[in-house]
Amino acid sequence: MSQYLDIIILLVVVVLIFQKLKTLLGTRPDMEERQQTEIKAAKILTVVAQELEKQQKEEKETAPTITSESTTELSDTDKTLKEIPNFNKESFLTSAKKAFELIVTSFAKGDTQTLEMLVNNKLYKKFQEIINQRANDGITSETDFIGFDSAEITHAEISKNNIAKITVKFISEQVNLLRNKEGEVIEGDEQYIQNITDVWTFERALTSTSPNWLLASTKK
């Protein structure tokens, strides 16, 4: 702040010098006096200009270097995320939360068509097996998704074959039920809201033209 104040004071001095010079020249002094005044003014302006340049140089040298994020302060996960082209953490988490809700509700409904678009082939087969088994046993699933308590990226990695994997920890509130053929509740409670923690891993091939991330694994 003191450097800025010094510069302001010097600028004021410059203005006063010009005003003084203008006043003297306006009174039409003799040639010698006019020349002496101009010389003095020029010397003072030179000193002021040099001082201003010095102040500005010192200010640049002492000013902290501002970067968007210091790589030395980043976690290993954030460093990996920076290696993913056009990656934005906020946008990814927003999309991941939407995908989570859609996958959970689609799985409960047995909507394999939607699941096929959101999960990879390996996980899709597992989901399909569970859905088919429930159908064979006459069991129906119901999920009432309430909302998220939190969602955060806990891990990220890029494999040798350029597959990016991002793990997200979701904490959500849900009401989950299983009913038998007779419609009786055999698991869960209609009046009980569960606080559930899920750890999901999404993946995307960095060489792919598709920007979509697919769910690759789930665990509680």
Salt bridges, closest charged atoms under 4 A:
GLU38 OE2 - ARG34 NE 3.67
GLU69 OE1 - LYS82 NZ 3.72
ASP78 OD1 - LYS89 NZ 2.87
GLU142 OE2 - ARG179 NE 2.70
GLU157 OE1 - HIS155 NE2 3.07
GLU190 OE2 - ARG179 NH2 3.10
ASP198 OD1 - LYS220 NZ 2.72
